């Protein structure tokens, strides 16, 4: 009878919260629940990206040709260099977060303050780098044309095999460009005329005999280049000039690549931004001595779990978009 009473009291103690599951506090446990649910969300997004890429494997843009920009090195071909740098910065911010948590275990306010500040700076640099990467992706670099069937045609110099800028070879045609207005009663895609028209691109292409057209079809990790006669014939099917990438058109190839890129990297960027805001709040409380008075820095440890998760997710995003 006494044993049953003792067991009943122990069970009652468990349900009242007297025992911490896995010796984890309520806050840590809820953070783990959030991380697991968010990991499933990212897994679904990346799985969808993988299936879509496999379906369009022959027209998917080549990452080394898309992400070639590096700050202050205009015109220098540096494929993936800056993406690798921003990835290193984000991973290094996980190291500083680990050091901040360890300093919190030792109740060292000065070191917690230092490493939390470095973590916040790392997050801000990554966000700025991602915004810069988006800007270059949206603006574009070389330019291309689109056919009636939605295929993207790029231009290469036949003598060197390198991509050609449509800004360099297009021939300006002198005529009055009229901006469309609403009162004209017609549909139009924007209120400004394009900087370079399709006719100017065609004229420049015909006058430059070294130019060839490269299709978006990939064979042996290289896009197919047409001969001069095939290039001229293919160019006649073009209907518009495409520069940069958006949710409708993409000068680098399949438009779905841009859709997934904006959505998944933007969703991850929102997580990084949220983490920076939370870290700033924790940082202010550290300066105010809030956690020193409590006798523990568990809040730093909880936000550290979130930050490590965000960094780990970027490793998968980086692999799917830039390496594979």
GIHUHU-V704210 format. One record per pair of residues at least 4 apart in sequence whose C-alpha atoms are under 6 Angstrom apart, sorted by the first residue. I is the first residue (numbers start at 1). J is the second residue. Records with the same first field share a line. If there is no record, write none. Layout:
BEGIN
I->J / J
END
This chain:
BEGIN
13->18
14->18 / 19
20->24
24->28
28->302
35->39
43->47
53->57
58->217 / 218
59->216 / 217 / 254
60->254
61->252 / 253
63->322
64->79
67->79 / 80
68->77 / 78 / 79 / 80
70->82
86->126
88->92
89->122
93->119 / 122
94->308
96->115 / 119
100->112 / 115 / 116
101->301
103->108 / 111 / 112
104->108 / 297
112->116
120->276
136->140
138->244 / 245
139->244
140->243 / 244
142->165
143->166 / 242 / 243
144->153 / 154 / 242 / 251
145->152 / 153 / 240 / 241 / 242
146->150 / 151 / 152 / 238 / 239 / 240
147->151 / 237 / 238 / 239
152->216 / 253
153->214 / 215
154->213 / 214
155->163 / 164 / 212 / 213 / 214
156->161 / 162 / 163 / 164 / 211 / 212
157->161 / 162 / 164 / 210 / 211
158->210 / 211 / 212
166->170
169->204
170->200 / 201 / 204
171->200 / 204
172->200
179->192
198->240 / 241
212->228 / 231
213->225 / 226 / 231
214->224 / 225
215->224
216->253
217->223 / 224
218->222 / 223
226->230 / 231
227->231
242->251
243->251
244->251
245->249 / 250 / 251
247->259
249->255
250->255
257->261
260->264
261->265
262->266
263->267
265->269
275->279
279->283
285->290
291->296 / 297
300->304
314->318
318->322
319->323 / 324
320->324
END
